[in-house]
Structure formats: C-alpha cells, structure tokens
C-alpha cells in the first residue's frame, strides 16, 4: 500500500511539474514583447536580457522534456535529475 501511494504521489508531482513548465514557457513565448520588456527592467546588465530572452523558455521546455522522459526505466541513470533542475531554476 505504501509503495502505491508513493508511486501515485510521484506521478502526480511529475504531471504537475510538466504542466507548470509548459505553461510558464509558453506564456513567455506568447508574449515575447512583454517578456523582453520585463527582462530589461530587471536590475542586471542589459546584455543578460538578450541572453535570458531565449535561454529561459528553452530551459523550461527542456526541463519539461526531462520530466517526460525521466520516468522511463532505461533513462533513470541520467545525471540530469529534473526535480533538482526545477529547484535550481526556481531559486
């Protein structure tokens, strides 16, 4: 019983994280002008805004893909843990 509950919990969290990262990335891509304007107003150099403009949505979609493929048994040996990457990106 305990393994079934933990399995359901992990799958639920993984599904939530996939939906979360898809929403966040697509929100940035749908409103590129607003996203870039928000980046320029941040307290870091302007050249960071140019770099982060494409890097952030691509990283978010990449993490979503890792969450999607990480559940396959053959790919658990990957050193890229999507849970840790999500935590790092959120920090």
DSSP file (Angstrom, degrees, kcal/mol; ACC not computed):
  #  RESIDUE AA STRUCTURE BP1 BP2  ACC     N-H-->O    O-->H-N    N-H-->O    O-->H-N    TCO  KAPPA ALPHA  PHI   PSI    X-CA   Y-CA   Z-CA
    1    1 A X     >        0   0    0      0, 0.0     4,-2.1     0, 0.0     5,-0.2   0.000 360.0 360.0 360.0 -40.6    0.0    0.0    0.0
    2    2 A X  H  >  +     0   0    0      1,-0.2     4,-2.3     2,-0.2     5,-0.2   0.894 360.0  50.1 -65.9 -38.9    2.8    2.4    0.9
    3    3 A X  H  > S+     0   0    0      1,-0.2     4,-2.2     2,-0.2    -1,-0.2   0.868 109.1  52.3 -68.4 -34.1    4.5    1.9   -2.5
    4    4 A X  H  > S+     0   0    0      2,-0.2     4,-2.3     1,-0.2    -2,-0.2   0.916 110.6  47.4 -66.4 -42.4    1.3    2.5   -4.4
    5    5 A X  H  X S+     0   0    0     -4,-2.1     4,-2.1     2,-0.2    -2,-0.2   0.909 114.1  46.4 -65.8 -42.1    0.7    5.8   -2.5
    6    6 A X  H  X S+     0   0    0     -4,-2.3     4,-2.5     2,-0.2    -1,-0.2   0.871 111.7  52.3 -69.0 -35.0    4.2    7.0   -3.1
    7    7 A X  H  X S+     0   0    0     -4,-2.2     4,-2.3     2,-0.2    -2,-0.2   0.923 111.1  46.3 -64.7 -44.3    4.1    6.0   -6.8
    8    8 A X  H  X S+     0   0    0     -4,-2.3     4,-2.3     2,-0.2    -2,-0.2   0.885 112.4  51.9 -64.8 -39.0    0.8    7.9   -7.3
    9    9 A X  H  X S+     0   0    0     -4,-2.1     4,-2.5     2,-0.2     5,-0.2   0.931 110.7  46.4 -63.7 -46.5    2.4   10.9   -5.4
   10   10 A X  H  X S+     0   0    0     -4,-2.5     4,-2.6     1,-0.2    -2,-0.2   0.913 113.5  48.5 -64.7 -42.7    5.5   11.0   -7.6
   11   11 A X  H  X S+     0   0    0     -4,-2.3     4,-2.5     2,-0.2    -1,-0.2   0.896 112.1  50.0 -64.5 -39.0    3.5   10.6  -10.8
   12   12 A X  H  X S+     0   0    0     -4,-2.3     4,-2.5     2,-0.2    -2,-0.2   0.916 112.2  46.4 -65.6 -43.6    1.1   13.4   -9.7
   13   13 A X  H  X S+     0   0    0     -4,-2.5     4,-2.6     2,-0.2    -2,-0.2   0.914 112.8  50.4 -65.0 -42.0    4.0   15.7   -8.9
   14   14 A X  H  X S+     0   0    0     -4,-2.6     4,-2.2     2,-0.2    -2,-0.2   0.918 111.3  48.3 -62.1 -43.5    5.7   14.9  -12.2
   15   15 A X  H  X S+     0   0    0     -4,-2.5     4,-2.3     2,-0.2    -2,-0.2   0.906 111.9  49.8 -64.0 -41.6    2.5   15.6  -14.1
   16   16 A X  H  X S+     0   0    0     -4,-2.5     4,-2.7     1,-0.2    -2,-0.2   0.920 110.8  49.4 -62.1 -43.3    2.1   18.9  -12.2
   17   17 A X  H  X S+     0   0    0     -4,-2.6     4,-2.6     2,-0.2     5,-0.2   0.868 109.2  52.2 -66.4 -36.1    5.6   19.9  -13.0
   18   18 A X  H  X S+     0   0    0     -4,-2.2     4,-2.1     2,-0.2    -1,-0.2   0.950 113.3  44.0 -62.6 -47.9    5.2   19.1  -16.7
   19   19 A X  H  X S+     0   0    0     -4,-2.3     4,-2.4     1,-0.2    -2,-0.2   0.892 113.5  52.0 -63.6 -39.7    2.1   21.3  -16.8
   20   20 A X  H  X S+     0   0    0     -4,-2.7     4,-2.6     2,-0.2    -2,-0.2   0.947 111.9  43.8 -62.0 -50.5    3.8   24.0  -14.9
   21   21 A X  H  X S+     0   0    0     -4,-2.6     4,-2.2     1,-0.2     5,-0.2   0.848 113.5  51.4 -68.9 -33.2    6.9   24.3  -17.1
   22   22 A X  H  X S+     0   0    0     -4,-2.1     4,-2.6    -5,-0.2     5,-0.3   0.940 112.5  46.3 -65.5 -46.0    4.8   24.1  -20.3
   23   23 A X  H  X S+     0   0    0     -4,-2.4     4,-2.2    -5,-0.2    -2,-0.2   0.932 114.0  47.4 -61.2 -46.5    2.6   26.9  -19.1
   24   24 A X  H  X S+     0   0    0     -4,-2.6     4,-1.6     2,-0.2    -1,-0.2   0.918 115.5  44.6 -64.4 -44.0    5.5   29.1  -17.9
   25   25 A X  H  X S+     0   0    0     -4,-2.2     4,-2.1     1,-0.2    -1,-0.2   0.930 115.2  46.6 -67.7 -44.9    7.5   28.6  -21.2
   26   26 A X  H  X S+     0   0    0     -4,-2.6     4,-2.4    -5,-0.2    -1,-0.2   0.839 107.8  57.6 -68.5 -31.3    4.5   29.1  -23.5
   27   27 A X  H  X S+     0   0    0     -4,-2.2     4,-1.2    -5,-0.3    -1,-0.2   0.905 109.5  45.3 -62.7 -40.8    3.4   32.2  -21.5
   28   28 A X  H  < S+     0   0    0     -4,-1.6     7,-0.3     1,-0.2    -2,-0.2   0.897 114.7  47.8 -68.3 -40.1    6.8   33.7  -22.2
   29   29 A X  H >< S+     0   0    0     -4,-2.1     3,-0.6     1,-0.2    -2,-0.2   0.821 109.0  53.2 -73.5 -30.7    6.8   32.7  -25.9
   30   30 A X  H 3< S+     0   0    0     -4,-2.4     2,-0.3     1,-0.3    -1,-0.2   0.817 117.7  37.1 -71.6 -30.4    3.2   34.0  -26.5
   31   31 A X  T 3X S+     0   0    0     -4,-1.2     4,-2.3    -5,-0.2    -1,-0.3  -0.578  70.1 154.9-121.3  67.2    4.1   37.4  -25.1
   32   32 A X  H <> S+     0   0    0     -3,-0.6     4,-2.6    -2,-0.3     5,-0.2   0.890  72.7  51.1 -64.7 -41.4    7.6   38.0  -26.3
   33   33 A X  H  > S+     0   0    0      1,-0.2     4,-2.3     2,-0.2    -1,-0.2   0.928 113.5  44.2 -64.2 -44.8    7.5   41.8  -26.3
   34   34 A X  H  > S+     0   0    0      2,-0.2     4,-2.1     1,-0.2    -1,-0.2   0.882 113.3  51.6 -66.5 -38.2    6.2   41.9  -22.7
   35   35 A X  H  X S+     0   0    0     -4,-2.3     4,-2.0    -7,-0.3    -2,-0.2   0.921 111.6  46.6 -64.5 -43.7    8.7   39.3  -21.5
   36   36 A X  H  X S+     0   0    0     -4,-2.6     4,-2.3     2,-0.2    -2,-0.2   0.904 111.1  52.0 -66.1 -40.3   11.6   41.2  -23.1
   37   37 A X  H  X S+     0   0    0     -4,-2.3     4,-1.3     1,-0.2    -1,-0.2   0.886 110.1  49.4 -62.6 -38.1   10.4   44.5  -21.5
   38   38 A X  H  < S+     0   0    0     -4,-2.1     4,-0.3     1,-0.2    -1,-0.2   0.873 110.3  50.9 -68.4 -36.1   10.2   42.8  -18.1
   39   39 A X  H >< S+     0   0    0     -4,-2.0     3,-1.3     1,-0.2     5,-0.3   0.897 106.7  53.4 -67.5 -39.5   13.7   41.4  -18.5
   40   40 A X  H 3< S+     0   0    0     -4,-2.3    -1,-0.2     1,-0.3    -2,-0.2   0.824 104.9  56.1 -65.3 -30.6   15.1   44.8  -19.5
   41   41 A X  T 3< S+     0   0    0     -4,-1.3    -1,-0.3    -5,-0.2    -2,-0.2   0.536  85.6 105.1 -79.8  -6.2   13.6   46.3  -16.3
   42   42 A X  S <  S-     0   0    0     -3,-1.3     2,-1.4    -4,-0.3     7,-0.1  -0.380  86.0-108.2 -74.8 155.9   15.4   43.8  -14.0
   43   43 A X  S    S+     0   0    0     -2,-0.1     2,-0.3     3,-0.0    -1,-0.1  -0.173  88.7  89.5 -83.4  46.9   18.4   45.0  -12.0
   44   44 A X  S    S-     0   0    0     -2,-1.4     5,-0.1    -5,-0.3    -2,-0.0  -0.896  91.3 -68.6-130.5 166.9   21.1   43.2  -14.1
   45   45 A X    >>  -     0   0    0     -2,-0.3     3,-1.2     1,-0.1     4,-0.8  -0.114  42.6-119.6 -57.1 151.7   23.0   44.3  -17.2
   46   46 A X  H >> S+     0   0    0      1,-0.3     4,-1.2     2,-0.2     3,-0.5   0.795 110.4  64.1 -63.8 -29.6   21.1   44.7  -20.4
   47   47 A X  H 3> S+     0   0    0      1,-0.2     4,-1.5     2,-0.2    -1,-0.3   0.771  95.2  60.8 -68.8 -21.9   23.1   42.0  -22.2
   48   48 A X  H <> S+     0   0    0     -3,-1.2     4,-3.4     2,-0.2     5,-0.3   0.866  98.2  57.8 -67.0 -35.2   21.7   39.5  -19.7
   49   49 A X  H <X S+     0   0    0     -4,-0.8     4,-1.6    -3,-0.5    -2,-0.2   0.903 105.1  49.9 -62.3 -40.6   18.2   40.3  -21.0
   50   50 A X  H  X S+     0   0    0     -4,-1.2     4,-0.6     2,-0.2    -1,-0.2   0.892 115.3  43.7 -64.1 -38.7   19.3   39.3  -24.5
   51   51 A X  H >X S+     0   0    0     -4,-1.5     4,-1.8     1,-0.2     3,-0.7   0.930 116.4  45.0 -71.3 -47.2   20.7   36.1  -23.3
   52   52 A X  H 3X S+     0   0    0     -4,-3.4     4,-1.8     1,-0.2     5,-0.4   0.706  94.9  79.8 -71.9 -19.7   17.9   35.2  -21.0
   53   53 A X  H 3< S+     0   0    0     -4,-1.6     4,-0.3    -5,-0.3    -1,-0.2   0.882 114.2  15.5 -57.1 -41.2   15.3   36.1  -23.6
   54   54 A X  H <X S+     0   0    0     -3,-0.7     4,-1.6    -4,-0.6    -1,-0.2   0.720 122.1  63.3-102.4 -27.8   15.7   32.8  -25.4
   55   55 A X  H  X S+     0   0    0     -4,-1.8     4,-2.5     1,-0.2     5,-0.2   0.906  99.1  52.6 -67.8 -42.4   17.6   30.8  -22.7
   56   56 A X  H  X S+     0   0    0     -4,-1.8     4,-2.4     2,-0.2     5,-0.2   0.947 111.4  43.2 -62.8 -51.4   14.8   30.8  -20.1
   57   57 A X  H  > S+     0   0    0     -5,-0.4     4,-2.3    -4,-0.3    -1,-0.2   0.897 115.7  50.3 -63.0 -36.5   12.0   29.4  -22.3
   58   58 A X  H  X S+     0   0    0     -4,-1.6     4,-2.2     2,-0.2    -1,-0.2   0.897 111.0  48.5 -67.1 -38.9   14.3   26.8  -23.8
   59   59 A X  H  X S+     0   0    0     -4,-2.5     4,-2.5     2,-0.2    -2,-0.2   0.906 111.1  50.8 -65.7 -40.3   15.5   25.7  -20.4
   60   60 A X  H  X S+     0   0    0     -4,-2.4     4,-1.9     1,-0.2    -2,-0.2   0.908 112.4  45.6 -65.2 -41.3   11.9   25.5  -19.1
   61   61 A X  H  X S+     0   0    0     -4,-2.3     4,-2.2     2,-0.2    -1,-0.2   0.860 111.7  53.6 -68.3 -34.3   10.9   23.4  -22.2
   62   62 A X  H  X S+     0   0    0     -4,-2.2     4,-2.3     2,-0.2    -2,-0.2   0.905 108.2  48.7 -65.2 -41.7   14.0   21.2  -21.7
   63   63 A X  H  X S+     0   0    0     -4,-2.5     4,-2.4     2,-0.2    -2,-0.2   0.887 109.5  53.6 -64.8 -38.2   13.1   20.6  -18.1
   64   64 A X  H  X S+     0   0    0     -4,-1.9     4,-1.8     2,-0.2    -2,-0.2   0.916 109.0  48.7 -61.7 -42.7    9.6   19.6  -19.2
   65   65 A X  H  X S+     0   0    0     -4,-2.2     4,-2.4     2,-0.2     5,-0.2   0.897 109.1  52.9 -63.9 -39.6   11.0   17.1  -21.6
   66   66 A X  H  X S+     0   0    0     -4,-2.3     4,-2.2     1,-0.2    -2,-0.2   0.911 108.2  50.4 -62.8 -41.0   13.3   15.7  -18.9
   67   67 A X  H  < S+     0   0    0     -4,-2.4     4,-0.5     1,-0.2    -1,-0.2   0.876 111.2  50.7 -61.9 -35.4   10.2   15.2  -16.7
   68   68 A X  H  < S+     0   0    0     -4,-1.8     3,-0.3     1,-0.2    -2,-0.2   0.901 120.8  30.7 -70.0 -41.2    8.5   13.5  -19.6
   69   69 A X  H >< S+     0   0    0     -4,-2.4     3,-1.3     1,-0.2     6,-0.2   0.621 100.7  79.8 -95.5 -12.7   11.3   11.0  -20.4
   70   70 A X  T 3< S+     0   0    0     -4,-2.2    -1,-0.2     1,-0.3    -2,-0.1   0.747  82.8  66.2 -67.9 -21.9   12.8   10.6  -16.9
   71   71 A X  T 3  S+     0   0    0     -4,-0.5    -1,-0.3    -3,-0.3     2,-0.2   0.695  75.6 102.3 -76.1 -16.9   10.1    8.1  -15.9
   72   72 A X  S X  S-     0   0    0     -3,-1.3     3,-1.4     1,-0.1     4,-0.2  -0.478  77.1-131.7 -67.4 137.4   11.3    5.5  -18.4
   73   73 A X  G >  S+     0   0    0      1,-0.3     3,-0.9     2,-0.2     4,-0.1   0.813 102.6  56.0 -63.3 -32.7   13.2    2.8  -16.6
   74   74 A X  G 3  S+     0   0    0      1,-0.2     3,-0.3     2,-0.1    -1,-0.3   0.668 105.8  51.9 -74.2 -15.3   16.2    2.9  -19.0
   75   75 A X  G X  S+     0   0    0     -3,-1.4     3,-1.4    -6,-0.2    -1,-0.2   0.303  75.6  97.1-105.9   8.9   16.8    6.6  -18.5
   76   76 A X  T <  S+     0   0    0     -3,-0.9    -1,-0.2     1,-0.3    -2,-0.1   0.653  72.1  71.5 -72.9 -12.3   17.0    6.8  -14.8
   77   77 A X  T 3  S+     0   0    0     -3,-0.3    -1,-0.3    -4,-0.1    -2,-0.1   0.516  71.2 120.7 -79.7  -3.1   20.8    6.7  -15.0
   78   78 A X    <   -     0   0    0     -3,-1.4    -3,-0.0     1,-0.2    -8,-0.0  -0.322  62.5-144.1 -59.8 139.6   20.8   10.2  -16.3
   79   79 A X  S    S+     0   0    0      1,-0.1     2,-1.1     2,-0.1    -1,-0.2   0.590  82.0  88.5 -81.6  -8.9   22.7   12.6  -14.2
   80   80 A X        -     0   0    0      4,-0.0     2,-0.7     3,-0.0    -1,-0.1  -0.756  63.2-168.9 -91.7  96.4   20.2   15.3  -15.0
   81   81 A X     >  -     0   0    0     -2,-1.1     4,-2.3     1,-0.2     3,-0.3  -0.760  13.5-151.7 -85.1 117.9   17.5   15.0  -12.4
   82   82 A X  H  > S+     0   0    0     -2,-0.7     4,-2.2     1,-0.2     5,-0.2   0.805  93.9  57.9 -64.1 -27.7   14.6   17.2  -13.4
   83   83 A X  H  > S+     0   0    0      2,-0.2     4,-2.0     1,-0.2    -1,-0.2   0.917 109.8  43.6 -66.7 -41.8   13.5   17.7   -9.8
   84   84 A X  H  > S+     0   0    0     -3,-0.3     4,-2.4     2,-0.2    -2,-0.2   0.889 113.3  51.2 -70.6 -38.5   16.9   19.2   -9.0
   85   85 A X  H  X S+     0   0    0     -4,-2.3     4,-2.4     2,-0.2    -2,-0.2   0.886 109.7  50.9 -64.6 -37.7   16.9   21.3  -12.2
   86   86 A X  H  X S+     0   0    0     -4,-2.2     4,-2.3    -5,-0.2    -2,-0.2   0.926 110.6  48.3 -63.3 -44.7   13.5   22.6  -11.4
   87   87 A X  H  X S+     0   0    0     -4,-2.0     4,-1.7     1,-0.2    -2,-0.2   0.911 112.4  49.1 -62.8 -41.5   14.6   23.6   -7.9
   88   88 A X  H  < S+     0   0    0     -4,-2.4    -2,-0.2     1,-0.2    -1,-0.2   0.907 112.5  47.2 -64.8 -42.0   17.7   25.3   -9.2
   89   89 A X  H  < S+     0   0    0     -4,-2.4    -1,-0.2     1,-0.2    -2,-0.2   0.856 111.6  51.0 -70.1 -34.1   15.7   27.2  -11.9
   90   90 A X  H  <        0   0    0     -4,-2.3    -1,-0.2     1,-0.3    -2,-0.2   0.815 360.0 360.0 -72.1 -29.5   13.1   28.3   -9.3
   91   91 A X     <        0   0    0     -4,-1.7    -1,-0.3    -5,-0.2    -2,-0.2   0.501 360.0 360.0 -72.2 360.0   15.8   29.6   -6.9
